[in-house]
Amino acid sequence: MRIGTRDSKLAVWQAQKVQSLLKSLGQASELVFVKSPADIDLKTPLHQFGGTGIFTKVLDDALFNGEIDLAVHSLKDYPTEPPKGIHIPAVLERGPYNDILVYKGDLDFLENEEKANIATGSIRRIAQWKSKFPKHEMQALRGNVQTRLRKLEENNWQGAIFAKAGLERINILPENHIVLDWMIPAPAQGVIGLACLEKNEKISQLISQLNHEQTFKEAMVERDFLNAVEGGCSAPVGALAISDNKQIKFKAGVFALDGKMKVIFEGYFPMNSWANAGRKAAIKVLEDGGREIMQSIKKS
């Protein structure tokens, strides 16, 4: 089986994880590496590439062209509506979902509202940070996780925001970090998704054996919310579903780009209604002012 992946260290780690799981099922595989335009151009802010699937379209194309049999994605980067003919039969068990701040020096700038420079390339993170720390300046930061850590060291910034899962998976999580438990993560953050052609039933059936059902349901609730508020992968939208056998605890929100406006949903849904939970929450958020925020973003 040919496994398609981007060639960053993190993407390769994720693909090798899938490769190992397939081996446990008796399936041999090889990795096929691809690069997206956003992997090559590290200067343009992600939201300026336009549309969704910034990092994933090249893997979709490889599936359609018969160059690979299976694509491995960070699910938070994958469009909520896959191209016609592609589906996601499986996700792996979720890793850490939190955002973290990797910082330099002390953390006094968080306590006394000092001016500070915080780096990130995510407008979701920018919007939430500006909402909490309006006096701070945000600095653009692109590249793989190693590059971003290096840029943090080289620049006069107090900190930079990362997904904990990415740094932890490739063993480069610095000690000087704090978990941003107040920041709502990207929908499906920390989740690895496996995509293939719908018509390839043999591949679909095989990789469906790797599916982690609880993670799948939680990720779909979050992605349904994102889809219903009409936000792309780079929109200032956060969503987090945490479930047990009985219920889903769901927190989600949309944020103005400057952080001055936001609409947050917090609530519970019965586990047996997971398929509709994300959309119900989205309707509530849109009715409570989220629609105006999303419309203002599209005009900007």
Order of alpha helices (4+ residues) and beta strands (2+ residues): beta-alpha-beta-alpha-alpha-beta-beta-beta-alpha-beta-alpha-beta-alpha-beta-alpha-beta-beta-alpha-alpha-beta-beta-beta-alpha-alpha
